[in-house]
Amino acid sequence: MGRTTTLASQVVHVDSPTEQRNPRTTDIDRMSSLGILSMINSEDRRVPQAVNEVLPDLAVAVDYAAEALRNGHRVHYVGAGTSGRLAVLDAAELVPTYNVPDGWFVAHHAGGARALQKAVENAEDDAAGGAAELSAAVKRGDFVLGLTASGRTPYVLGALLAASQKGARTGLVSGNPQAMRPAGVDVLIAVDTGPEVIAGSTRMKAGTAQKTILTAFSTATMVKLGRTYSNLMVSMRATNAKLRGRTLRILREATGASEQDCADALAEADGDLKVALMRLLCGVDVNTATALLAASGGHVRDAVTACAAWSARSA
């Protein structure tokens, strides 16, 4: 089948499954509304299995990202069109969900902010533009994850090659398993969702797969970094009444303490859920809880283990 060259600036056309006609949906324009929706839903059910098949590669990307962030570096997303918009969404949602520091996740979208709502002509074809943007933004030790349904978007491939040359590790989420690994890509995550319901409409299954992969990637990275305790969000930013109520519920579920004790612990911790959690789980004061968390890099599970060891030595 088709293949790409190893030069991001010289990309040869690759026959992508997403561009092919889907033999299962050729009569979609003859269907009722319910029939159309059922046909789309039937195709969408193929996405989870396709993602499941690339989990080993995705795990490598998670480990690269976690290592970068632990060492004070950043994670960059690079995409165009639907891929870029999904990347921007994932990076934005990590801030309120896990209270990530500014700059931990940076999304680069071909055409910039105005391309989020309107197509910018030729932006995704600009390999040199992608290379220039990432060359200026990336430092050695960062991790860069590109996303492209076709596996050949010049803006993305140019960006990845430039990032690699700057000393960053790189990964590519591609919807084209037939394409060769581009130059400068350390881990290729090639998910095969097959032909779209509407030929070439990659905001459908290919986009769903990318959203699934991005959510799993960033969530797993947050878990590895201790931004959760068990399956509870303990690094969230309580910016409204709903989230403040959720903070209290999380603390009660994690510790089994009464609502009043949890409210008191949160007040003592100045609203810091992790500190309040350590306060109740380990029976230590706020200063000790803060110190234990700092020593563990903010990883609650590790801090609790260290607290238990510290208590045993002090007994």
C-alpha positions as CSV (number, residue, x, y, z in Angstrom):
1,M,0.0,0.0,0.0
2,G,1.0,3.6,0.3
3,R,3.9,5.0,2.5
4,T,5.4,8.3,3.5
5,T,9.0,9.5,3.0
6,T,11.1,10.2,6.1
7,L,11.2,13.9,5.4
8,A,8.4,16.0,6.9
9,S,8.7,18.5,4.1
10,Q,8.3,15.9,1.4
11,V,5.2,13.9,2.2
12,V,4.0,11.4,-0.4
13,H,0.3,10.6,-0.5
14,V,-0.7,7.6,1.6
15,D,-4.0,5.7,1.1
16,S,-5.6,6.3,4.4
17,P,-8.5,4.0,5.5
18,T,-10.4,7.2,6.6
19,E,-10.5,8.4,3.0
20,Q,-12.0,5.2,1.6
21,R,-15.7,4.5,1.0
22,N,-17.4,2.5,3.7
23,P,-19.3,-0.5,2.1
24,R,-21.5,-0.7,5.1
25,T,-22.9,2.8,4.8
26,T,-23.5,3.3,1.1
27,D,-27.3,3.4,1.5
28,I,-27.2,5.9,4.4
29,D,-29.0,8.5,2.3
30,R,-31.9,6.1,1.9
31,M,-32.4,5.6,5.7
32,S,-34.8,7.1,8.2
33,S,-33.4,9.4,10.9
34,L,-33.3,6.5,13.3
35,G,-31.6,4.3,10.6
36,I,-28.9,6.9,10.0
37,L,-28.2,7.2,13.7
38,S,-28.2,3.4,14.2
39,M,-25.7,3.1,11.3
40,I,-23.4,5.8,12.8
41,N,-23.7,4.2,16.2
42,S,-22.8,0.8,14.8
43,E,-19.6,2.2,13.3
44,D,-18.7,4.1,16.5
45,R,-18.8,0.8,18.4
46,R,-15.7,-0.2,16.4
47,V,-13.6,2.5,18.0
48,P,-12.9,1.0,21.5
49,Q,-11.5,-2.2,20.1
50,A,-9.3,-0.2,17.7
51,V,-8.0,1.9,20.6
52,N,-7.5,-1.3,22.7
53,E,-5.1,-2.6,20.1
54,V,-2.7,0.3,20.4
55,L,-2.6,0.5,24.2
56,P,1.0,-0.8,24.5
57,D,2.2,2.0,22.3
58,L,0.1,4.5,24.2
59,A,1.6,3.3,27.5
60,V,5.0,4.2,26.1
61,A,3.8,7.7,25.4
62,V,2.3,8.0,29.0
63,D,5.7,7.0,30.5
64,Y,7.5,9.5,28.3
65,A,5.1,12.3,29.4
66,A,5.2,11.4,33.1
67,E,9.0,11.4,33.0
68,A,9.1,14.8,31.3
69,L,6.7,16.4,33.8
70,R,8.5,14.9,36.8
71,N,11.7,16.4,35.6
72,G,10.3,19.9,35.2
73,H,9.6,19.7,31.5
74,R,6.4,20.1,29.4
75,V,4.0,18.1,27.3
76,H,3.1,19.5,23.9
77,Y,0.1,18.6,21.7
78,V,0.3,19.3,18.0
79,G,-2.6,19.0,15.5
80,A,-4.6,20.6,12.7
81,G,-8.4,20.7,12.2
82,T,-10.3,18.3,14.3
83,S,-7.1,16.8,15.8
84,G,-5.9,20.2,16.9
85,R,-9.3,21.2,18.4
86,L,-9.4,18.0,20.4
87,A,-5.8,18.7,21.6
88,V,-6.8,22.2,22.7
89,L,-9.8,20.8,24.5
90,D,-7.8,18.1,26.4
91,A,-5.1,20.6,27.5
92,A,-7.7,23.1,28.7
93,E,-9.7,20.5,30.7
94,L,-6.7,19.3,32.7
95,V,-6.5,22.7,34.5
96,P,-9.8,22.5,36.5
97,T,-9.8,18.7,36.7
98,Y,-6.2,18.2,38.0
99,N,-5.1,21.7,38.8
100,V,-2.1,21.3,36.6
101,P,0.5,24.1,36.7
102,D,0.5,26.6,33.9
103,G,2.5,25.4,31.0
104,W,2.5,21.7,31.8
105,F,0.4,20.9,28.7
106,V,0.7,23.2,25.7
107,A,-1.5,22.7,22.6
108,H,-0.3,23.9,19.2
109,H,-3.0,24.2,16.5
110,A,-2.3,24.8,12.9
111,G,-3.6,28.3,12.1
112,G,-3.6,29.4,15.7
113,A,-6.6,30.5,17.8
114,R,-8.7,31.7,14.8
115,A,-8.5,28.2,13.3
116,L,-10.5,26.8,16.2
117,Q,-13.7,28.1,14.7
118,K,-12.9,28.7,11.1
119,A,-10.7,26.9,8.6
120,V,-7.4,28.7,7.9
121,E,-6.4,28.1,4.3
122,N,-3.2,25.9,3.9
123,A,-2.4,26.0,7.6
124,E,-2.2,22.2,7.9
125,D,0.0,22.0,4.8
126,D,2.6,24.3,6.4
127,A,5.4,22.0,7.5
128,A,7.8,24.9,7.9
129,G,5.3,26.7,10.1
130,G,4.9,23.7,12.3
131,A,8.7,23.3,12.5
132,A,9.2,26.9,13.4
133,E,6.5,26.9,16.1
134,L,7.8,23.9,17.9
135,S,11.5,24.8,17.4
136,A,10.7,28.0,19.4
137,A,8.5,26.4,22.0
138,V,10.2,23.0,22.8
139,K,13.2,22.3,25.0
140,R,15.3,19.2,25.5
141,G,13.4,16.8,27.8
142,D,9.9,17.8,26.7
143,F,7.5,15.3,25.2
144,V,5.6,16.2,22.1
145,L,2.5,14.3,20.9
146,G,1.2,14.9,17.4
147,L,-2.2,14.0,16.1
148,T,-3.3,13.4,12.5
149,A,-6.0,11.2,11.1
150,S,-4.2,10.8,7.8
151,G,-0.8,10.2,9.3
152,R,0.7,12.7,6.9
153,T,-0.3,16.2,7.9
154,P,2.7,18.4,7.0
155,Y,2.2,20.9,9.9
156,V,2.3,18.0,12.4
157,L,5.2,16.1,10.8
158,G,7.3,19.3,10.5
159,A,6.6,20.1,14.2
160,L,7.6,16.6,15.3
161,L,10.8,16.5,13.4
162,A,11.8,19.9,14.7
163,A,11.0,18.9,18.3
164,S,13.1,15.8,17.9
165,Q,16.0,17.8,16.7
166,K,15.7,20.0,19.8
167,G,16.1,16.9,22.0
168,A,12.4,16.2,22.9
169,R,10.8,12.8,22.8
170,T,8.0,12.6,20.4
171,G,4.9,10.5,19.6
172,L,2.3,10.4,16.8
173,V,-1.3,9.4,17.0
174,S,-2.3,8.4,13.5
175,G,-5.4,7.1,11.9
176,N,-3.5,5.5,9.1
177,P,-1.7,2.2,10.1
178,Q,-0.5,1.8,6.5
179,A,1.8,4.8,6.7
180,M,5.5,4.4,7.8
181,R,6.8,5.9,10.9
182,P,7.8,9.5,10.0
183,A,11.2,10.9,10.8
184,G,11.6,12.2,14.4
185,V,8.9,10.0,15.9
186,D,9.8,7.9,18.9
187,V,6.5,6.1,19.4
188,L,3.8,5.6,16.7
189,I,0.2,5.1,17.9
190,A,-1.5,4.0,14.7
191,V,-5.2,3.3,15.4
192,D,-7.2,1.6,12.6
193,T,-10.9,2.7,12.8
194,G,-11.4,2.0,9.1
195,P,-13.5,3.9,6.6
196,E,-15.7,6.7,8.0
197,V,-19.5,6.6,7.8
198,I,-19.1,9.6,5.4
199,A,-15.9,9.1,3.4
200,G,-13.2,11.4,4.6
201,S,-15.2,12.9,7.5
202,T,-12.5,12.3,10.1
203,R,-14.3,14.1,12.8
204,M,-16.3,10.9,13.1
205,K,-14.6,7.6,14.1
206,A,-11.0,8.9,13.7
207,G,-11.9,11.9,15.8
208,T,-13.7,9.8,18.4
209,A,-10.6,7.5,18.6
210,Q,-8.3,10.6,19.0
211,K,-10.6,12.0,21.8
212,T,-10.5,8.5,23.5
213,I,-6.7,8.3,23.2
214,L,-6.1,11.9,24.5
215,T,-8.4,11.4,27.5
216,A,-6.8,8.1,28.4
217,F,-3.3,9.5,27.8
218,S,-3.7,12.6,29.9
219,T,-5.6,10.8,32.7
220,A,-3.0,8.0,32.9
221,T,-0.3,10.6,33.1
222,M,-2.1,12.4,35.9
223,V,-2.5,9.1,37.8
224,K,1.2,8.3,37.4
225,L,2.1,11.7,38.8
226,G,-0.2,11.2,41.9
227,R,-2.8,13.7,40.9
228,T,-5.3,11.2,42.1
229,Y,-5.7,9.1,45.3
230,S,-7.2,5.7,44.4
231,N,-9.8,6.7,41.7
232,L,-10.6,10.1,43.3
233,M,-9.6,13.5,41.9
234,V,-7.6,15.1,44.7
235,S,-5.8,17.8,42.7
236,M,-8.9,19.5,41.4
237,R,-9.4,23.3,41.7
238,A,-12.6,24.1,43.5
239,T,-13.6,27.2,41.6
240,N,-17.4,27.0,42.2
241,A,-20.1,25.7,44.6
242,K,-20.4,22.4,42.7
243,L,-16.7,21.7,42.9
244,R,-16.5,22.8,46.5
245,G,-19.2,20.3,47.3
246,R,-17.4,17.6,45.3
247,T,-14.2,18.3,47.2
248,L,-16.0,17.6,50.5
249,R,-17.5,14.4,49.1
250,I,-14.1,13.2,47.9
251,L,-12.6,13.8,51.2
252,R,-15.3,11.9,53.0
253,E,-15.1,9.0,50.5
254,A,-11.3,8.8,50.8
255,T,-11.1,8.9,54.6
256,G,-14.5,7.8,56.0
257,A,-14.5,10.8,58.3
258,S,-17.6,12.8,59.1
259,E,-18.7,15.7,57.1
260,Q,-17.8,18.1,59.9
261,D,-14.3,16.6,60.4
262,C,-13.7,16.9,56.6
263,A,-14.9,20.5,56.6
264,D,-12.6,21.3,59.5
265,A,-9.7,19.6,57.8
266,L,-10.3,21.5,54.6
267,A,-10.5,24.8,56.6
268,E,-7.2,24.0,58.4
269,A,-5.6,23.2,55.0
270,D,-6.8,26.4,53.5
271,G,-8.9,24.4,51.0
272,D,-6.0,22.2,49.8
273,L,-7.6,18.8,49.3
274,K,-4.4,16.9,49.3
275,V,-3.2,18.4,52.6
276,A,-6.6,17.8,54.2
277,L,-6.5,14.2,53.0
278,M,-3.1,13.7,54.5
279,R,-4.2,15.4,57.7
280,L,-7.1,12.9,58.1
281,L,-5.4,9.7,56.7
282,C,-2.2,10.1,58.7
283,G,-3.4,12.0,61.7
284,V,-0.7,14.7,61.3
285,D,-0.8,18.4,61.5
286,V,-1.0,20.6,58.4
287,N,2.7,21.5,58.3
288,T,3.7,17.8,58.5
289,A,1.2,16.9,55.8
290,T,2.5,19.7,53.6
291,A,6.1,18.5,54.1
292,L,5.3,14.9,53.3
293,L,3.5,15.9,50.1
294,A,6.4,18.1,49.1
295,A,8.9,15.2,49.6
296,S,6.8,12.9,47.5
297,G,6.4,15.4,44.6
298,G,2.7,15.8,45.5
299,H,2.0,12.0,45.1
300,V,-0.6,11.3,47.8
301,R,-0.2,7.5,47.8
302,D,3.6,7.8,48.2
303,A,3.2,10.4,50.9
304,V,0.9,8.2,52.9
305,T,3.4,5.3,52.6
306,A,6.2,7.6,53.8
307,C,4.0,8.8,56.7
308,A,3.4,5.2,57.8
309,A,7.1,4.5,57.7
310,W,7.9,7.7,59.6
311,S,5.3,6.9,62.2
312,A,6.7,3.4,62.7
313,R,10.2,4.8,63.2
314,S,8.9,7.4,65.7
315,A,7.0,4.8,67.7
